[in-house]
Amino acid sequence: MRNVLLITNDYPPSVGGIANILHLICAALPPDRVAVLAQDAPEAATFDARQPFRTWRERYSPGGLRALLSTCRYLRRVREIVRETQPGLLYFDKPWPLGMIGRLLRRRVPYVVHTFGNEVLEPRHWVIKWVRASVLRNAERVIVISNFTRDQVEAVGVPRERTAMIRPKVDIAQFDVPLDVEAFKAKEGLTGKRVILTVGRLVERKGMDRVIESLPEIARAFPDVVYVIVGEGNDEARLRALAAGHGVADRVLFPGNRDVVAFYHACDVFAMVSRHIVERGDVEGFGVVYLEANACRKPAVGGNSGGVPDAIVNGETGLLVDPDDVSALADVFKRLLGDPELRRRLGEAGYARVQREFTLDKYAEEFVRLVLDAPPGDSA
């Protein structure tokens, strides 16, 4: 098995879905077979000291010229690390801009690129699009997280046989914990309430506005319904104003980024009705939060767009809905909130699927089999 060097600017202690996925993959691999070069950040030294594998840090500034200058700094460090450690494979979390390093060094060390959706679809200058496609086409493997992201990668010229499907995984132990749910609900003012929950960054794509717009109709059928949005983001002010405009401000709670696991267990239905904002190339490539909800035995409602259908088995572990159809969304919530047996069945099936297909040990098995031990692919 080859040694691998992950090169990323999206890695803990920074918070986010991609950062968490990359760390979980590295943590699942044998520590003597993986190393990391990541962006410097406050508390990085403390975080790195707890890891069993070696980590280097480099300054990274996003945006325009600063990102290109940061990529040049990364390139210098990558060359130093390659000379010192001689990895068998470079591993990038996106094709632009850091993926250019792989393209430049490919004759010395092969590379793979992990794609999550937006980084392939984002509107860019034609030069960036050309470089991005070249990086993907010349990679030994392109890792995809859903059938949707695989389609986007194939559309820029990567043959299917050089893609590797590695879907996100969940640490079940983190979610399957003993918890006094009723005491938590009492503390949060949720006793006797029917709770809809969303966990995620407060951005337009996540569809929190659509749930708010559906609340008046839901409340007519279930006057005890509340909507809890766990997370932070730039869209909070708009969402608060939207809730006030629809007369449901008292039903929409914003607890911030805390007690995520407890809120999962306290909810009746989890929902994130993500939509594809085409003009911005903004899409949900998969949605690990649906698996997290299932890991807590909760049914998941998702927008039928992007890679969400890979995360939710419609009618088995949750329900898919048109993310732009507020009336249909309200009907789905009324159906679930009024049928505890359906909620139980979907939640239990979701939990069984997570245990069967999405545990952390699958990361190591799939990454080794599909990437590290796979025969080299012919690049363009």
ABEGO torsion letter per residue (X at the ends): XBBBBBBBABBOABBEAAAAAAAAAAAABBAAABBBBBBBBBGAAAAAAABABBBBBBBBBBEEAAAAAAAAAAAAAAAAAAAAAGBABBBBABAOAAAAAAAAAAAABBBBBBBAGAAAABBBBAAAAAAAAAAAAABABBBBABAAAAAAAAAAGBBAAABBBBBBBBBAAAABBBBBAAAAAAAAGABGBBBBBBBEBBBAAAGAAAAAAAAAAAAAABAABBBBBBEBEAAAAAAAAAAAAAGAAAABBBAEBBGAAAAAAABABBBBBBBBBAAAGBBBABGAAAAAAAAAGBBBBBBBBEAAAAABBBGAAEBBBBAABAAAAAAAAAAAAABAAAAAAAAAAAAAAAAAAABAAAAAAAAAAAAAABBBBBBX
